[in-house]
Structures are given as C-alpha cells and as structure tokens.
Amino acid sequence: MNKSTYVGAVVLTLALTLIYASVANAQNVTTNASNAMGNASAKANNTIGNASAKANNTAANLMNKTEDLGKKIAGGLGSLLGNASQKLKEGSK
C-alpha cells in the first residue's frame, strides 16, 4: 500500500508539473505574440505618421512656391500695366 501511494503521488506530481509548464508556456507564447503585434502596430503607426508629415511638408512647400509664383506674376502684370498706362498717357499728349 505504501509503495502504490508513493508511486501515485509521484505520478500526480509529475502530471501537475507538466500541466503547469504547458500553461506557463502557452501564456508566454500569447504574451510574445501580443507584444509582436503591438510592436508591428507601433511601427506601422510611426511609418504612417512619418509619411503624413512628409506629405504635409511637401504640400506646404508647394503652396509657398505657388504663392511666390503668384506674387511674381501679379507684380509683373502690375508693372506691365503701369508701363502700358504710361505709354498711353505719353501717346495721348
């Protein structure tokens, strides 16, 4: 009776140890997968944020250049109209 009780206790202990190890391993795998997904999500968000910032910067630069070009055109037209007006005044004298 003592020998069978001892063997039963050892078998039960081994079974519980194996079950605990499997559960702990499964939790580690789940945690690692969750961390990997979190890292991938963070990298994707960072990439999207950088792309968005670059697009905004490009759009701002384009708007600035367009504004500068518009000012040059308007200035040139003003000068041209001023010259034409002066010529008309001189011609009417």
N, CA, C and O atoms as a CHARMM CRD file, in Angstrom:
* protein
*
  372
    1    1 MET  N      0.82500  -1.18700   0.00000 PROA 1      0.00000
    2    1 MET  CA     0.00000   0.00000   0.00000 PROA 1      0.00000
    3    1 MET  C      0.86700   1.24800   0.00000 PROA 1      0.00000
    4    1 MET  O      0.56400   2.21200  -0.70300 PROA 1      0.00000
    5    2 ASN  N      1.93700   1.24200   0.77500 PROA 2      0.00000
    6    2 ASN  CA     2.82300   2.38800   0.83100 PROA 2      0.00000
    7    2 ASN  C      3.48700   2.64900  -0.51400 PROA 2      0.00000
    8    2 ASN  O      3.61300   3.80300  -0.92500 PROA 2      0.00000
    9    3 LYS  N      3.90800   1.60700  -1.19700 PROA 3      0.00000
   10    3 LYS  CA     4.57900   1.75300  -2.47500 PROA 3      0.00000
   11    3 LYS  C      3.62300   2.31600  -3.51000 PROA 3      0.00000
   12    3 LYS  O      4.01800   3.20000  -4.26900 PROA 3      0.00000
   13    4 SER  N      2.39000   1.85000  -3.57900 PROA 4      0.00000
   14    4 SER  CA     1.42300   2.33900  -4.56200 PROA 4      0.00000
   15    4 SER  C      1.03100   3.79300  -4.25000 PROA 4      0.00000
   16    4 SER  O      0.79900   4.57600  -5.17000 PROA 4      0.00000
   17    5 THR  N      0.95600   4.15200  -2.98800 PROA 5      0.00000
   18    5 THR  CA     0.65800   5.54200  -2.62000 PROA 5      0.00000
   19    5 THR  C      1.79800   6.45200  -3.05500 PROA 5      0.00000
   20    5 THR  O      1.57300   7.54400  -3.57600 PROA 5      0.00000
   21    6 TYR  N      3.01900   5.98900  -2.83600 PROA 6      0.00000
   22    6 TYR  CA     4.19200   6.76500  -3.23200 PROA 6      0.00000
   23    6 TYR  C      4.22500   6.94800  -4.74800 PROA 6      0.00000
   24    6 TYR  O      4.45100   8.05900  -5.22800 PROA 6      0.00000
   25    7 VAL  N      4.00600   5.88600  -5.50100 PROA 7      0.00000
   26    7 VAL  CA     4.02000   5.95500  -6.96400 PROA 7      0.00000
   27    7 VAL  C      2.89500   6.86900  -7.44500 PROA 7      0.00000
   28    7 VAL  O      3.09900   7.66700  -8.36000 PROA 7      0.00000
   29    8 GLY  N      1.72900   6.76500  -6.85000 PROA 8      0.00000
   30    8 GLY  CA     0.60200   7.62200  -7.22300 PROA 8      0.00000
   31    8 GLY  C      0.91600   9.09800  -6.96700 PROA 8      0.00000
   32    8 GLY  O      0.59800   9.95900  -7.78700 PROA 8      0.00000
   33    9 ALA  N      1.53700   9.37600  -5.83200 PROA 9      0.00000
   34    9 ALA  CA     1.88700  10.76400  -5.50900 PROA 9      0.00000
   35    9 ALA  C      2.91800  11.30700  -6.49200 PROA 9      0.00000
   36    9 ALA  O      2.82600  12.46000  -6.91100 PROA 9      0.00000
   37   10 VAL  N      3.89400  10.48700  -6.86100 PROA 10     0.00000
   38   10 VAL  CA     4.91100  10.91700  -7.82300 PROA 10     0.00000
   39   10 VAL  C      4.28100  11.16600  -9.18300 PROA 10     0.00000
   40   10 VAL  O      4.58300  12.16800  -9.83100 PROA 10     0.00000
   41   11 VAL  N      3.40300  10.26000  -9.62600 PROA 11     0.00000
   42   11 VAL  CA     2.73500  10.41500 -10.91900 PROA 11     0.00000
   43   11 VAL  C      1.86700  11.67300 -10.91500 PROA 11     0.00000
   44   11 VAL  O      1.87000  12.43100 -11.88500 PROA 11     0.00000
   45   12 LEU  N      1.12900  11.89600  -9.83500 PROA 12     0.00000
   46   12 LEU  CA     0.27300  13.07600  -9.72700 PROA 12     0.00000
   47   12 LEU  C      1.12200  14.35200  -9.73900 PROA 12     0.00000
   48   12 LEU  O      0.75800  15.33700 -10.38100 PROA 12     0.00000
   49   13 THR  N      2.23900  14.33000  -9.03700 PROA 13     0.00000
   50   13 THR  CA     3.13400  15.49500  -9.01600 PROA 13     0.00000
   51   13 THR  C      3.68900  15.78400 -10.40700 PROA 13     0.00000
   52   13 THR  O      3.72700  16.93500 -10.84300 PROA 13     0.00000
   53   14 LEU  N      4.11800  14.73500 -11.09700 PROA 14     0.00000
   54   14 LEU  CA     4.63500  14.91500 -12.45200 PROA 14     0.00000
   55   14 LEU  C      3.55100  15.44400 -13.38700 PROA 14     0.00000
   56   14 LEU  O      3.81500  16.32300 -14.20700 PROA 14     0.00000
   57   15 ALA  N      2.33900  14.91800 -13.27000 PROA 15     0.00000
   58   15 ALA  CA     1.23700  15.36500 -14.11700 PROA 15     0.00000
   59   15 ALA  C      0.94000  16.85000 -13.88100 PROA 15     0.00000
   60   15 ALA  O      0.76600  17.61400 -14.83000 PROA 15     0.00000
   61   16 LEU  N      0.88400  17.24400 -12.61700 PROA 16     0.00000
   62   16 LEU  CA     0.61900  18.64900 -12.30500 PROA 16     0.00000
   63   16 LEU  C      1.75200  19.55600 -12.79400 PROA 16     0.00000
   64   16 LEU  O      1.50200  20.66700 -13.26000 PROA 16     0.00000
   65   17 THR  N      2.97600  19.08600 -12.69000 PROA 17     0.00000
   66   17 THR  CA     4.12600  19.86600 -13.16700 PROA 17     0.00000
   67   17 THR  C      4.05600  20.06000 -14.67600 PROA 17     0.00000
   68   17 THR  O      4.30900  21.15400 -15.18100 PROA 17     0.00000
   69   18 LEU  N      3.71200  18.99600 -15.39100 PROA 18     0.00000
   70   18 LEU  CA     3.60200  19.08900 -16.85100 PROA 18     0.00000
   71   18 LEU  C      2.45500  20.01800 -17.26400 PROA 18     0.00000
   72   18 LEU  O      2.58900  20.79200 -18.21200 PROA 18     0.00000
   73   19 ILE  N      1.34500  19.93800 -16.55700 PROA 19     0.00000
   74   19 ILE  CA     0.20600  20.81200 -16.86900 PROA 19     0.00000
   75   19 ILE  C      0.58800  22.27300 -16.60600 PROA 19     0.00000
   76   19 ILE  O      0.30700  23.14700 -17.42700 PROA 19     0.00000
   77   20 TYR  N      1.22600  22.53400 -15.46500 PROA 20     0.00000
   78   20 TYR  CA     1.63400  23.89400 -15.12800 PROA 20     0.00000
   79   20 TYR  C      2.62400  24.43700 -16.16300 PROA 20     0.00000
   80   20 TYR  O      2.51700  25.58800 -16.58600 PROA 20     0.00000
   81   21 ALA  N      3.58700  23.60400 -16.56600 PROA 21     0.00000
   82   21 ALA  CA     4.58600  24.03900 -17.54700 PROA 21     0.00000
   83   21 ALA  C      3.92000  24.35400 -18.88000 PROA 21     0.00000
   84   21 ALA  O      4.29800  25.31900 -19.54400 PROA 21     0.00000
   85   22 SER  N      2.94600  23.56300 -19.27500 PROA 22     0.00000
   86   22 SER  CA     2.24500  23.81000 -20.53900 PROA 22     0.00000
   87   22 SER  C      1.46000  25.11700 -20.48200 PROA 22     0.00000
   88   22 SER  O      1.47300  25.89400 -21.43700 PROA 22     0.00000
   89   23 VAL  N      0.78200  25.35800 -19.37100 PROA 23     0.00000
   90   23 VAL  CA     0.01100  26.60100 -19.21700 PROA 23     0.00000
   91   23 VAL  C      0.94900  27.80200 -19.21300 PROA 23     0.00000
   92   23 VAL  O      0.67500  28.80900 -19.86600 PROA 23     0.00000
   93   24 ALA  N      2.04900  27.69800 -18.48200 PROA 24     0.00000
   94   24 ALA  CA     3.00400  28.81300 -18.42100 PROA 24     0.00000
   95   24 ALA  C      3.59100  29.07800 -19.79200 PROA 24     0.00000
   96   24 ALA  O      3.75500  30.23500 -20.17800 PROA 24     0.00000
   97   25 ASN  N      3.90900  28.03300 -20.53100 PROA 25     0.00000
   98   25 ASN  CA     4.45100  28.19100 -21.88000 PROA 25     0.00000
   99   25 ASN  C      3.42300  28.82800 -22.80200 PROA 25     0.00000
  100   25 ASN  O      3.76500  29.69700 -23.60300 PROA 25     0.00000
  101   26 ALA  N      2.16900  28.40700 -22.69800 PROA 26     0.00000
  102   26 ALA  CA     1.11100  28.98000 -23.52500 PROA 26     0.00000
  103   26 ALA  C      0.93900  30.46700 -23.21500 PROA 26     0.00000
  104   26 ALA  O      0.71200  31.26600 -24.12300 PROA 26     0.00000
  105   27 GLN  N      1.04500  30.84100 -21.95000 PROA 27     0.00000
  106   27 GLN  CA     0.92600  32.25900 -21.58600 PROA 27     0.00000
  107   27 GLN  C      2.09000  33.05800 -22.16900 PROA 27     0.00000
  108   27 GLN  O      1.89900  34.18300 -22.63000 PROA 27     0.00000
  109   28 ASN  N      3.29200  32.48600 -22.15300 PROA 28     0.00000
  110   28 ASN  CA     4.44700  33.17200 -22.73600 PROA 28     0.00000
  111   28 ASN  C      4.28100  33.34800 -24.23600 PROA 28     0.00000
  112   28 ASN  O      4.59400  34.40700 -24.78000 PROA 28     0.00000
  113   29 VAL  N      3.79200  32.31900 -24.90000 PROA 29     0.00000
  114   29 VAL  CA     3.57600  32.40900 -26.34200 PROA 29     0.00000
  115   29 VAL  C      2.54900  33.49000 -26.64600 PROA 29     0.00000
  116   29 VAL  O      2.72800  34.27800 -27.57600 PROA 29     0.00000
  117   30 THR  N      1.47700  33.52900 -25.86800 PROA 30     0.00000
  118   30 THR  CA     0.44200  34.54800 -26.07100 PROA 30     0.00000
  119   30 THR  C      0.99900  35.93700 -25.81700 PROA 30     0.00000
  120   30 THR  O      0.73700  36.86400 -26.58400 PROA 30     0.00000
  121   31 THR  N      1.76100  36.08600 -24.75000 PROA 31     0.00000
  122   31 THR  CA     2.36300  37.39400 -24.43600 PROA 31     0.00000
  123   31 THR  C      3.31600  37.82000 -25.53700 PROA 31     0.00000
  124   31 THR  O      3.29900  38.97600 -25.96100 PROA 31     0.00000
  125   32 ASN  N      4.14600  36.89800 -26.00500 PROA 32     0.00000
  126   32 ASN  CA     5.09600  37.22200 -27.07400 PROA 32     0.00000
  127   32 ASN  C      4.36700  37.62100 -28.35400 PROA 32     0.00000
  128   32 ASN  O      4.76300  38.57700 -29.02200 PROA 32     0.00000
  129   33 ALA  N      3.30700  36.89700 -28.69900 PROA 33     0.00000
  130   33 ALA  CA     2.53600  37.23400 -29.89600 PROA 33     0.00000
  131   33 ALA  C      1.87500  38.59700 -29.74500 PROA 33     0.00000
  132   33 ALA  O      1.83900  39.38300 -30.69200 PROA 33     0.00000
  133   34 SER  N      1.35900  38.87400 -28.57200 PROA 34     0.00000
  134   34 SER  CA     0.72600  40.16700 -28.30800 PROA 34     0.00000
  135   34 SER  C      1.75100  41.29100 -28.40700 PROA 34     0.00000
  136   34 SER  O      1.47100  42.33600 -28.99400 PROA 34     0.00000
  137   35 ASN  N      2.92400  41.08500 -27.84200 PROA 35     0.00000
  138   35 ASN  CA     3.98600  42.09300 -27.93200 PROA 35     0.00000
  139   35 ASN  C      4.41400  42.31500 -29.37600 PROA 35     0.00000
  140   35 ASN  O      4.64300  43.45100 -29.79100 PROA 35     0.00000
  141   36 ALA  N      4.52300  41.23900 -30.13600 PROA 36     0.00000
  142   36 ALA  CA     4.92100  41.36100 -31.53600 PROA 36     0.00000
  143   36 ALA  C      3.88000  42.16400 -32.31600 PROA 36     0.00000
  144   36 ALA  O      4.23100  43.00300 -33.14500 PROA 36     0.00000
  145   37 MET  N      2.60800  41.90600 -32.05100 PROA 37     0.00000
  146   37 MET  CA     1.54900  42.65500 -32.73700 PROA 37     0.00000
  147   37 MET  C      1.58200  44.12200 -32.31200 PROA 37     0.00000
  148   37 MET  O      1.40000  45.01400 -33.14000 PROA 37     0.00000
  149   38 GLY  N      1.81300  44.36800 -31.03500 PROA 38     0.00000
  150   38 GLY  CA     1.90400  45.74400 -30.56000 PROA 38     0.00000
  151   38 GLY  C      3.06700  46.48100 -31.20600 PROA 38     0.00000
  152   38 GLY  O      2.93900  47.64100 -31.59700 PROA 38     0.00000
  153   39 ASN  N      4.20200  45.79800 -31.31500 PROA 39     0.00000
  154   39 ASN  CA     5.37500  46.41200 -31.95200 PROA 39     0.00000
  155   39 ASN  C      5.11700  46.67900 -33.43300 PROA 39     0.00000
  156   39 ASN  O      5.48600  47.73300 -33.95100 PROA 39     0.00000
  157   40 ALA  N      4.48600  45.73000 -34.10700 PROA 40     0.00000
  158   40 ALA  CA     4.17900  45.91700 -35.52500 PROA 40     0.00000
  159   40 ALA  C      3.21100  47.07400 -35.71400 PROA 40     0.00000
  160   40 ALA  O      3.35200  47.86600 -36.64600 PROA 40     0.00000
  161   41 SER  N      2.23500  47.16800 -34.83400 PROA 41     0.00000
  162   41 SER  CA     1.26300  48.26200 -34.91100 PROA 41     0.00000
  163   41 SER  C      1.94800  49.60200 -34.66500 PROA 41     0.00000
  164   41 SER  O      1.67100  50.57900 -35.36100 PROA 41     0.00000
  165   42 ALA  N      2.82600  49.65100 -33.69400 PROA 42     0.00000
  166   42 ALA  CA     3.55200  50.89600 -33.39800 PROA 42     0.00000
  167   42 ALA  C      4.41600  51.31100 -34.58300 PROA 42     0.00000
  168   42 ALA  O      4.47300  52.49000 -34.93200 PROA 42     0.00000
  169   43 LYS  N      5.09100  50.33700 -35.20300 PROA 43     0.00000
  170   43 LYS  CA     5.92200  50.64800 -36.36600 PROA 43     0.00000
  171   43 LYS  C      5.07000  51.14200 -37.52600 PROA 43     0.00000
  172   43 LYS  O      5.44900  52.08500 -38.22200 PROA 43     0.00000
  173   44 ALA  N      3.91800  50.50700 -37.73700 PROA 44     0.00000
  174   44 ALA  CA     3.02300  50.94100 -38.81400 PROA 44     0.00000
  175   44 ALA  C      2.52100  52.35100 -38.55100 PROA 44     0.00000
  176   44 ALA  O      2.48300  53.17500 -39.46400 PROA 44     0.00000
  177   45 ASN  N      2.13400  52.63700 -37.31100 PROA 45     0.00000
  178   45 ASN  CA     1.67300  53.97800 -36.97300 PROA 45     0.00000
  179   45 ASN  C      2.78200  55.00300 -37.17000 PROA 45     0.00000
  180   45 ASN  O      2.53900  56.10900 -37.65200 PROA 45     0.00000
  181   46 ASN  N      3.99400  54.63000 -36.79600 PROA 46     0.00000
  182   46 ASN  CA     5.12800  55.53600 -36.96300 PROA 46     0.00000
  183   46 ASN  C      5.39700  55.80300 -38.43900 PROA 46     0.00000
  184   46 ASN  O      5.66200  56.93900 -38.83300 PROA 46     0.00000
  185   47 THR  N      5.32900  54.75400 -39.25000 PROA 47     0.00000
  186   47 THR  CA     5.55300  54.89900 -40.69000 PROA 47     0.00000
  187   47 THR  C      4.48600  55.79200 -41.30600 PROA 47     0.00000
  188   47 THR  O      4.78700  56.67300 -42.11200 PROA 47     0.00000
  189   48 ILE  N      3.23300  55.55300 -40.91800 PROA 48     0.00000
  190   48 ILE  CA     2.13400  56.36800 -41.44200 PROA 48     0.00000
  191   48 ILE  C      2.28900  57.81500 -40.99400 PROA 48     0.00000
  192   48 ILE  O      2.06800  58.74000 -41.77500 PROA 48     0.00000
  193   49 GLY  N      2.66800  58.00800 -39.73500 PROA 49     0.00000
  194   49 GLY  CA     2.87300  59.36400 -39.22600 PROA 49     0.00000
  195   49 GLY  C      3.97600  60.08900 -39.97500 PROA 49     0.00000
  196   49 GLY  O      3.84000  61.26700 -40.30400 PROA 49     0.00000
  197   50 ASN  N      5.08100  59.37800 -40.24600 PROA 50     0.00000
  198   50 ASN  CA     6.18000  59.98900 -41.00000 PROA 50     0.00000
  199   50 ASN  C      5.75800  60.32300 -42.42200 PROA 50     0.00000
  200   50 ASN  O      6.09200  61.38800 -42.94100 PROA 50     0.00000
  201   51 ALA  N      5.02200  59.41200 -43.05300 PROA 51     0.00000
  202   51 ALA  CA     4.55300  59.66400 -44.41500 PROA 51     0.00000
  203   51 ALA  C      3.60300  60.85300 -44.44100 PROA 51     0.00000
  204   51 ALA  O      3.65800  61.68300 -45.34800 PROA 51     0.00000
  205   52 SER  N      2.74000  60.92800 -43.45000 PROA 52     0.00000
  206   52 SER  CA     1.80000  62.04500 -43.36500 PROA 52     0.00000
  207   52 SER  C      2.53700  63.36400 -43.16100 PROA 52     0.00000
  208   52 SER  O      2.20500  64.37000 -43.78900 PROA 52     0.00000
  209   53 ALA  N      3.52700  63.35700 -42.29100 PROA 53     0.00000
  210   53 ALA  CA     4.30700  64.58100 -42.04400 PROA 53     0.00000
  211   53 ALA  C      5.03300  65.01600 -43.30900 PROA 53     0.00000
  212   53 ALA  O      5.08400  66.20800 -43.61500 PROA 53     0.00000
  213   54 LYS  N      5.59600  64.06300 -44.04500 PROA 54     0.00000
  214   54 LYS  CA     6.29600  64.39500 -45.28600 PROA 54     0.00000
  215   54 LYS  C      5.32100  64.94100 -46.32300 PROA 54     0.00000
  216   54 LYS  O      5.63400  65.89500 -47.03500 PROA 54     0.00000
  217   55 ALA  N      4.14400  64.33400 -46.40700 PROA 55     0.00000
  218   55 ALA  CA     3.13600  64.81700 -47.35600 PROA 55     0.00000
  219   55 ALA  C      2.69600  66.22400 -46.98500 PROA 55     0.00000
  220   55 ALA  O      2.54500  67.07400 -47.86300 PROA 55     0.00000
  221   56 ASN  N      2.48900  66.48300 -45.70000 PROA 56     0.00000
  222   56 ASN  CA     2.11200  67.82300 -45.25800 PROA 56     0.00000
  223   56 ASN  C      3.21200  68.83200 -45.56700 PROA 56     0.00000
  224   56 ASN  O      2.93200  69.94900 -46.00300 PROA 56     0.00000
  225   57 ASN  N      4.45400  68.44000 -45.34400 PROA 57     0.00000
  226   57 ASN  CA     5.58000  69.31800 -45.62100 PROA 57     0.00000
  227   57 ASN  C      5.67300  69.62100 -47.10900 PROA 57     0.00000
  228   57 ASN  O      5.90700  70.76400 -47.50300 PROA 57     0.00000
  229   58 THR  N      5.48800  68.59300 -47.93200 PROA 58     0.00000
  230   58 THR  CA     5.52900  68.77700 -49.37900 PROA 58     0.00000
  231   58 THR  C      4.40400  69.69800 -49.83200 PROA 58     0.00000
  232   58 THR  O      4.61800  70.58600 -50.65800 PROA 58     0.00000
  233   59 ALA  N      3.21300  69.48800 -49.29700 PROA 59     0.00000
  234   59 ALA  CA     2.07400  70.33900 -49.66500 PROA 59     0.00000
  235   59 ALA  C      2.31600  71.78000 -49.23700 PROA 59     0.00000
  236   59 ALA  O      1.99200  72.70800 -49.97800 PROA 59     0.00000
  237   60 ALA  N      2.88300  71.97600 -48.04700 PROA 60     0.00000
  238   60 ALA  CA     3.17000  73.33100 -47.57200 PROA 60     0.00000
  239   60 ALA  C      4.20800  74.00800 -48.46500 PROA 60     0.00000
  240   60 ALA  O      4.07700  75.18500 -48.80200 PROA 60     0.00000
  241   61 ASN  N      5.24100  73.25200 -48.84600 PROA 61     0.00000
  242   61 ASN  CA     6.25700  73.81000 -49.74400 PROA 61     0.00000
  243   61 ASN  C      5.66200  74.17300 -51.09200 PROA 61     0.00000
  244   61 ASN  O      5.98300  75.21600 -51.66300 PROA 61     0.00000
  245   62 LEU  N      4.80700  73.31900 -51.59200 PROA 62     0.00000
  246   62 LEU  CA     4.16100  73.57900 -52.87700 PROA 62     0.00000
  247   62 LEU  C      3.28300  74.83100 -52.80100 PROA 62     0.00000
  248   62 LEU  O      3.27000  75.65100 -53.71900 PROA 62     0.00000
  249   63 MET  N      2.55400  74.96200 -51.69700 PROA 63     0.00000
  250   63 MET  CA     1.70600  76.15200 -51.52500 PROA 63     0.00000
  251   63 MET  C      2.56500  77.41600 -51.44100 PROA 63     0.00000
  252   63 MET  O      2.21300  78.44600 -52.01600 PROA 63     0.00000
  253   64 ASN  N      3.67900  77.34000 -50.73300 PROA 64     0.00000
  254   64 ASN  CA     4.56800  78.50400 -50.63200 PROA 64     0.00000
  255   64 ASN  C      5.13200  78.89000 -51.99200 PROA 64     0.00000
  256   64 ASN  O      5.18600  80.07100 -52.33400 PROA 64     0.00000
  257   65 LYS  N      5.54900  77.89800 -52.76200 PROA 65     0.00000
  258   65 LYS  CA     6.09700  78.18900 -54.08700 PROA 65     0.00000
  259   65 LYS  C      5.01600  78.73500 -55.01100 PROA 65     0.00000
  260   65 LYS  O      5.27300  79.63000 -55.81700 PROA 65     0.00000
  261   66 THR  N      3.80400  78.19500 -54.89300 PROA 66     0.00000
  262   66 THR  CA     2.69300  78.69500 -55.70000 PROA 66     0.00000
  263   66 THR  C      2.37600  80.13600 -55.33000 PROA 66     0.00000
  264   66 THR  O      2.10800  80.96500 -56.20000 PROA 66     0.00000
  265   67 GLU  N      2.40700  80.42900 -54.03700 PROA 67     0.00000
  266   67 GLU  CA     2.15100  81.79600 -53.58500 PROA 67     0.00000
  267   67 GLU  C      3.23200  82.74200 -54.10600 PROA 67     0.00000
  268   67 GLU  O      2.92700  83.84000 -54.57200 PROA 67     0.00000
  269   68 ASP  N      4.49800  82.31500 -54.02700 PROA 68     0.00000
  270   68 ASP  CA     5.59200  83.14100 -54.53800 PROA 68     0.00000
  271   68 ASP  C      5.44500  83.38500 -56.03200 PROA 68     0.00000
  272   68 ASP  O      5.64900  84.50100 -56.51000 PROA 68     0.00000
  273   69 LEU  N      5.09300  82.34300 -56.76300 PROA 69     0.00000
  274   69 LEU  CA     4.90700  82.47900 -58.20700 PROA 69     0.00000
  275   69 LEU  C      3.75000  83.43200 -58.50200 PROA 69     0.00000
  276   69 LEU  O      3.84700  84.26700 -59.40000 PROA 69     0.00000
  277   70 GLY  N      2.65700  83.30700 -57.74700 PROA 70     0.00000
  278   70 GLY  CA     1.51200  84.20400 -57.93100 PROA 70     0.00000
  279   70 GLY  C      1.89700  85.65400 -57.68600 PROA 70     0.00000
  280   70 GLY  O      1.47600  86.54900 -58.41800 PROA 70     0.00000
  281   71 LYS  N      2.70100  85.88100 -56.65000 PROA 71     0.00000
  282   71 LYS  CA     3.15200  87.24800 -56.36200 PROA 71     0.00000
  283   71 LYS  C      4.02000  87.78800 -57.50000 PROA 71     0.00000
  284   71 LYS  O      3.89500  88.95400 -57.87400 PROA 71     0.00000
  285   72 LYS  N      4.89200  86.94900 -58.04700 PROA 72     0.00000
  286   72 LYS  CA     5.73700  87.39200 -59.15700 PROA 72     0.00000
  287   72 LYS  C      4.90100  87.72000 -60.38200 PROA 72     0.00000
  288   72 LYS  O      5.13700  88.71900 -61.06200 PROA 72     0.00000
  289   73 ILE  N      3.91700  86.86200 -60.65700 PROA 73     0.00000
  290   73 ILE  CA     3.04600  87.11400 -61.81800 PROA 73     0.00000
  291   73 ILE  C      2.26700  88.41100 -61.61300 PROA 73     0.00000
  292   73 ILE  O      2.17900  89.24500 -62.51400 PROA 73     0.00000
  293   74 ALA  N      1.69800  88.56800 -60.40400 PROA 74     0.00000
  294   74 ALA  CA     0.92100  89.77900 -60.12000 PROA 74     0.00000
  295   74 ALA  C      1.82000  91.02000 -60.20400 PROA 74     0.00000
  296   74 ALA  O      1.41500  92.04700 -60.74900 PROA 74     0.00000
  297   75 GLY  N      3.02200  90.92200 -59.67100 PROA 75     0.00000
  298   75 GLY  CA     3.95800  92.04800 -59.74400 PROA 75     0.00000
  299   75 GLY  C      4.33100  92.37500 -61.17300 PROA 75     0.00000
  300   75 GLY  O      4.40900  93.54100 -61.55800 PROA 75     0.00000
  301   76 GLY  N      4.55800  91.33700 -61.95100 PROA 76     0.00000
  302   76 GLY  CA     4.90500  91.53800 -63.36300 PROA 76     0.00000
  303   76 GLY  C      3.74900  92.15700 -64.13400 PROA 76     0.00000
  304   76 GLY  O      3.94900  93.04000 -64.96800 PROA 76     0.00000
  305   77 LEU  N      2.53600  91.68700 -63.84800 PROA 77     0.00000
  306   77 LEU  CA     1.36500  92.25700 -64.52900 PROA 77     0.00000
  307   77 LEU  C      1.16200  93.71200 -64.12500 PROA 77     0.00000
  308   77 LEU  O      0.82300  94.55700 -64.95400 PROA 77     0.00000
  309   78 GLY  N      1.37400  93.99600 -62.83300 PROA 78     0.00000
  310   78 GLY  CA     1.24800  95.38200 -62.37800 PROA 78     0.00000
  311   78 GLY  C      2.24000  96.28500 -63.08300 PROA 78     0.00000
  312   78 GLY  O      1.89800  97.38600 -63.51500 PROA 78     0.00000
  313   79 SER  N      3.46400  95.81300 -63.19600 PROA 79     0.00000
  314   79 SER  CA     4.49100  96.58700 -63.88300 PROA 79     0.00000
  315   79 SER  C      4.14400  96.75300 -65.35100 PROA 79     0.00000
  316   79 SER  O      4.30100  97.84200 -65.90300 PROA 79     0.00000
  317   80 LEU  N      3.67900  95.69800 -65.98600 PROA 80     0.00000
  318   80 LEU  CA     3.30600  95.74200 -67.39600 PROA 80     0.00000
  319   80 LEU  C      2.15900  96.71600 -67.62700 PROA 80     0.00000
  320   80 LEU  O      2.18800  97.51100 -68.56600 PROA 80     0.00000
  321   81 LEU  N      1.13600  96.64700 -66.75200 PROA 81     0.00000
  322   81 LEU  CA     0.00400  97.55800 -66.88600 PROA 81     0.00000
  323   81 LEU  C      0.43100  99.00000 -66.62100 PROA 81     0.00000
  324   81 LEU  O     -0.03600  99.93100 -67.27700 PROA 81     0.00000
  325   82 GLY  N      1.32900  99.16800 -65.64500 PROA 82     0.00000
  326   82 GLY  CA     1.84100 100.52200 -65.37800 PROA 82     0.00000
  327   82 GLY  C      2.57700 101.07800 -66.58300 PROA 82     0.00000
  328   82 GLY  O      2.40100 102.24400 -66.93500 PROA 82     0.00000
  329   83 ASN  N      3.39300 100.26300 -67.21400 PROA 83     0.00000
  330   83 ASN  CA     4.12400 100.69800 -68.41000 PROA 83     0.00000
  331   83 ASN  C      3.16800 101.00000 -69.55200 PROA 83     0.00000
  332   83 ASN  O      3.32400 101.99700 -70.25700 PROA 83     0.00000
  333   84 ALA  N      2.18000 100.13700 -69.72900 PROA 84     0.00000
  334   84 ALA  CA     1.20000 100.36800 -70.80000 PROA 84     0.00000
  335   84 ALA  C      0.42500 101.63800 -70.55300 PROA 84     0.00000
  336   84 ALA  O      0.16300 102.40200 -71.48300 PROA 84     0.00000
  337   85 SER  N      0.05500 101.87200 -69.30900 PROA 85     0.00000
  338   85 SER  CA    -0.67500 103.07800 -68.96100 PROA 85     0.00000
  339   85 SER  C      0.18500 104.32100 -69.22400 PROA 85     0.00000
  340   85 SER  O     -0.30000 105.33200 -69.73100 PROA 85     0.00000
  341   86 GLN  N      1.45100 104.22500 -68.87400 PROA 86     0.00000
  342   86 GLN  CA     2.37500 105.34700 -69.11200 PROA 86     0.00000
  343   86 GLN  C      2.51000 105.62200 -70.60200 PROA 86     0.00000
  344   86 GLN  O      2.53400 106.77900 -71.02200 PROA 86     0.00000
  345   87 LYS  N      2.59800 104.56600 -71.40300 PROA 87     0.00000
  346   87 LYS  CA     2.72300 104.72800 -72.85400 PROA 87     0.00000
  347   87 LYS  C      1.47300 105.38400 -73.42300 PROA 87     0.00000
  348   87 LYS  O      1.55900 106.25200 -74.29200 PROA 87     0.00000
  349   88 LEU  N      0.30000 104.96000 -72.92500 PROA 88     0.00000
  350   88 LEU  CA    -0.94100 105.56300 -73.39200 PROA 88     0.00000
  351   88 LEU  C     -1.00500 107.04400 -73.05400 PROA 88     0.00000
  352   88 LEU  O     -1.43400 107.85800 -73.87200 PROA 88     0.00000
  353   89 LYS  N     -0.57300 107.39000 -71.83800 PROA 89     0.00000
  354   89 LYS  CA    -0.56600 108.80600 -71.43200 PROA 89     0.00000
  355   89 LYS  C      0.37500 109.61800 -72.31600 PROA 89     0.00000
  356   89 LYS  O      0.05000 110.72800 -72.73800 PROA 89     0.00000
  357   90 GLU  N      1.56300 109.03700 -72.59000 PROA 90     0.00000
  358   90 GLU  CA     2.52800 109.72700 -73.40900 PROA 90     0.00000
  359   90 GLU  C      2.02500 109.86200 -74.84600 PROA 90     0.00000
  360   90 GLU  O      2.26800 110.87700 -75.49900 PROA 90     0.00000
  361   91 GLY  N      1.32900 108.84700 -75.33300 PROA 91     0.00000
  362   91 GLY  CA     0.81500 108.87500 -76.69400 PROA 91     0.00000
  363   91 GLY  C     -0.33800 109.84800 -76.87500 PROA 91     0.00000
  364   91 GLY  O     -0.55400 110.35400 -77.97600 PROA 91     0.00000
  365   92 SER  N     -1.08600 110.11600 -75.80300 PROA 92     0.00000
  366   92 SER  CA    -2.24800 110.99900 -75.91900 PROA 92     0.00000
  367   92 SER  C     -1.87500 112.46400 -75.80100 PROA 92     0.00000
  368   92 SER  O     -2.73300 113.32800 -75.98300 PROA 92     0.00000
  369   93 LYS  N     -0.63000 112.77000 -75.50300 PROA 93     0.00000
  370   93 LYS  CA    -0.21100 114.17400 -75.35200 PROA 93     0.00000
  371   93 LYS  C      0.06300 114.80000 -76.66800 PROA 93     0.00000
  372   93 LYS  O      0.42600 115.97400 -76.72900 PROA 93     0.00000
